[in-house]
Amino acid sequence: MILLTVFGQVVFKWQADVMEAMPQGLSERFWFMVRVAINPWIIASYGSAFLASLFWWLALRTLDLSHAYPFTTLSYVLVLVASALFFREVITAPKIIGMILIIAGMIVASRG
């Protein structure tokens, strides 16, 4: 579920970077949004979100919500790493500290 979520976010960002700018006119904006909606990569992102929700449903059939939900924060960590790898975004000291706090919080929250 987490990997599918991360995939969707990375693909959305990638496609946002490679698509042309939003046009000015109302009609042009409409057709731009149609092109976005039928873009195969955007559709794959929607599909990954749907599959992620199915996997989440399966996880919740066997785990308590209060135990499973903290693990979803791993998507923040993985998106940060993916943004550095694929988009050359800078991972700063505050971001590293934030990742450490997120992981520590996930560990604490998922126990007990």
CORZI-V371995 format. One record per residue. N is the residue number from 0. OMEGA is omega in whole degrees, 0 to 359 (999 if undefined). NEAR is the number of other ideal C-beta (glycine too) atoms within 12 Angstrom. Layout:
# CORZI-V371995
N&OMEGA&NEAR / N&OMEGA&NEAR
This chain:
# CORZI-V371995
0&182&28 / 1&181&28 / 2&177&20 / 3&177&26 / 4&179&30 / 5&178&29 / 6&181&27 / 7&181&31 / 8&180&28 / 9&179&30 / 10&177&29 / 11&180&29 / 12&179&24 / 13&182&22 / 14&176&23 / 15&180&19 / 16&185&17 / 17&180&15 / 18&178&19 / 19&180&15 / 20&178&11 / 21&179&16 / 22&183&17 / 23&186&9 / 24&181&10 / 25&180&11 / 26&179&11 / 27&177&15 / 28&178&16 / 29&182&14 / 30&174&16 / 31&180&20 / 32&174&17 / 33&178&14 / 34&177&20 / 35&184&24 / 36&182&17 / 37&176&14 / 38&183&22 / 39&179&14 / 40&177&25 / 41&176&25 / 42&177&19 / 43&177&21 / 44&176&28 / 45&179&23 / 46&179&18 / 47&177&27 / 48&178&24 / 49&178&18 / 50&178&21 / 51&180&25 / 52&176&19 / 53&177&16 / 54&177&23 / 55&178&24 / 56&178&16 / 57&179&14 / 58&183&20 / 59&175&19 / 60&183&12 / 61&183&12 / 62&171&19 / 63&179&16 / 64&182&17 / 65&176&13 / 66&185&18 / 67&189&24 / 68&179&21 / 69&180&25 / 70&178&31 / 71&179&31 / 72&176&26 / 73&178&26 / 74&177&30 / 75&181&26 / 76&182&28 / 77&177&28 / 78&178&31 / 79&178&30 / 80&180&21 / 81&180&28 / 82&177&25 / 83&182&19 / 84&188&16 / 85&185&20 / 86&178&21 / 87&175&11 / 88&184&17 / 89&173&12 / 90&184&21 / 91&178&13 / 92&177&10 / 93&178&12 / 94&177&20 / 95&178&17 / 96&178&14 / 97&178&18 / 98&179&26 / 99&179&18 / 100&178&18 / 101&180&25 / 102&178&22 / 103&178&17 / 104&178&21 / 105&181&24 / 106&181&17 / 107&184&13 / 108&184&21 / 109&178&21 / 110&172&13 / 111&999&9
